[in-house]
Amino acid sequence: MPLYEYISEESDDVSRSCPACRQGFEIRRQLNQSPLDKCPLCKHAVKRLISRVSSPKIAKPLCVADAKSKGFTILEKRDEGVYEKL
């Protein structure tokens, strides 16, 4: 499930919003769920922020033997438009 970041639409209005939505909060939601429009705690209007993407880190470089063992087909370019299966 992806992680979404939300913040209060009016971060200046301290009287109506809670500290969580004033400073921003993260919440895990399924892709098929619609975005939040209200803070789950204080019901104040919030907007979704564009946030960073997490990508897996590869500990070691992939080699041909690793790729073949995982079931991938390895092709090497030999000439213009010509590839050879390794």
ZAMARGU-4260 file (C-alpha; in steps of 0.2 Angstrom, whole numbers, plus 5000, padded with zeros to 4 digits):
<rodrens>
0) 5000/5000/5000 | 5007/5017/4996 | 5010/5031/5008 | 5001/5047/5006 | 5005/5064/5014
5) 4991/5076/5019 | 4991/5094/5026 | 4978/5106/5031 | 4972/5117/5017 | 4973/5132/5029
10) 4988/5129/5039 | 4986/5147/5047 | 4969/5144/5055 | 4975/5136/5071 | 4958/5137/5079
15) 4950/5124/5068 | 4963/5112/5064 | 4973/5100/5075 | 4992/5099/5076 | 4993/5083/5065
20) 4985/5091/5050 | 4993/5108/5053 | 5010/5100/5052 | 5005/5087/5040 | 5003/5068/5042
25) 5006/5052/5032 | 4993/5039/5030 | 4993/5022/5021 | 4979/5019/5009 | 4975/5007/4996
30) 4976/5013/4978 | 4957/5010/4974 | 4952/5021/4989 | 4948/5040/4986 | 4959/5053/4993
35) 4955/5060/5010 | 4946/5077/5010 | 4945/5079/5029 | 4957/5075/5043 | 4953/5059/5052
40) 4955/5067/5069 | 4947/5085/5068 | 4937/5084/5052 | 4946/5099/5045 | 4948/5100/5026
45) 4965/5093/5020 | 4974/5092/5004 | 4986/5078/4997 | 5004/5083/4995 | 5015/5076/4981
50) 5028/5066/4990 | 5044/5056/4986 | 5043/5039/4979 | 5052/5025/4988 | 5061/5013/4977
55) 5070/4997/4982 | 5089/4998/4984 | 5100/4985/4975 | 5113/4979/4986 | 5124/4972/4972
60) 5124/4974/4953 | 5114/4962/4943 | 5124/4951/4932 | 5118/4939/4918 | 5119/4924/4929
65) 5107/4932/4942 | 5095/4938/4928 | 5095/4921/4920 | 5092/4912/4937 | 5077/4924/4940
70) 5069/4919/4923 | 5074/4934/4912 | 5079/4932/4894 | 5096/4941/4891 | 5099/4949/4874
75) 5115/4957/4868 | 5116/4969/4854 | 5127/4963/4840 | 5123/4974/4825 | 5111/4988/4821
80) 5094/4979/4824 | 5102/4962/4828 | 5101/4955/4845 | 5108/4938/4851 | 5101/4928/4865
85) 5114/4924/4879
</rodrens>
